[in-house]
Amino acid sequence: MCTLFWEKCTFLKTFRQSNMENKKAEQQNQQFWDEVAPVHFNSYDLQSLRTGRSLIDEVQKKELYPIEGKSLLHLQCHIGSDSISLAMDGAEVTGIDFSEKSVALAKQLNEELGASVQFLQGNVLDCIGKIDQQFDIVYTSQGVLGWLNDLNKWATTVAHYLKDGGTFYIQETHPVLYMVDDDTKEGVKLTYPYFHSKEPMRWGEGPDYSDKTYISKNHTFEWTWSMSDIVNALIKQGLQIQFINEYDKLFYQALDSMEKRADGWWYLPGHEQKVPLMFTLKAVKT
Ligand SMILES: C[S@@+](CC[C@H](N)C(=O)[O-])C[C@H]1O[C@@H](n2cnc3c(N)ncnc32)[C@H](O)[C@@H]1O
């Protein structure tokens, strides 16, 4: 009995500690995103938005559109450039992000462009009840899942905010790419684990993905999620997967050896048609 009790205590202690660690890691990530939000405000292609051109790429347009007249919740909307693009393309958009600075800049951009997106600050793992509405579309894209320490909570948020019959859509870096390292003499190598681990990877300060001349002061913590983790989290919430598509091109330069082609996408030279770099997924709440 004593052993059992002791084991239970140890389990609870570990559980509480890992929750606390997750909170600390989230706070660190929040600081990072607050730091880089103004950098992105000056380096994202906001000029296109100012000239009336939406930033949503042709893959998403083909797979998700038309969105005219639909209510849309954008999870992890950052500085709002995609949220405002979706609004320009006809949706009634609400954007949520946990970075105070990102949300402030999103509101500023919204006002500058005369858009009508509602932006609010909130953690997508803990935002049920923050918005008193359900949506035709819940949308998230481009660099979102690695910041989350609990995909089941994330999928609960997705399902909670979807109307019955509503659509969930994601465009994201393919989990296989997170295994790849090109900072080696031998070229591209599989260095990092594919499978999820409770402990996040700590990434040091380094050049920003949007403005390579900017070196961030904050380190970050990121979690890897396999394709089955992502799909199963959504299935557990009763969502019906309509499709998963995989691509050998990506929306940003994830590795130094990647190359931007005339079509505007980034490729991994020599690995075209071999390594998936991006996926999209559409699901419906039945
Ligand atoms: C790469 S950006 C989002 C991608 C967006 N398409 C962009 O580049 O404009 C990642 C965003 O996720 C947000 N984020 C990270 N963890 C979050 C969480 N738990 N809840 C809400 N937002 C979060 C960050 O603040 C950041 O704005």
The ligand as an ORCA input file, in Angstrom:
! r2SCAN-3c Opt
* xyz 0 1
  C       4.440     31.250    -37.344
  S       3.222     32.179    -36.550
  C       1.703     31.796    -37.297
  C       1.737     31.705    -38.679
  C       1.066     32.785    -39.466
  N       0.587     32.149    -40.638
  C       2.027     33.868    -39.839
  O       3.191     33.597    -40.170
  O       1.646     35.004    -39.846
  C       2.948     31.319    -35.036
  C       1.986     32.079    -34.114
  O       1.486     31.167    -33.138
  C       1.265     31.908    -31.966
  N       1.121     30.953    -30.858
  C       2.012     30.044    -30.418
  N       1.476     29.278    -29.437
  C       0.219     29.738    -29.258
  C      -0.834     29.367    -28.397
  N      -0.689     28.377    -27.507
  N      -2.018     30.036    -28.480
  C      -2.171     31.057    -29.355
  N      -1.190     31.474    -30.200
  C      -0.022     30.816    -30.158
  C       2.455     32.840    -31.878
  O       2.235     33.926    -31.041
  C       2.619     33.236    -33.350
  O       1.945     34.440    -33.607
*
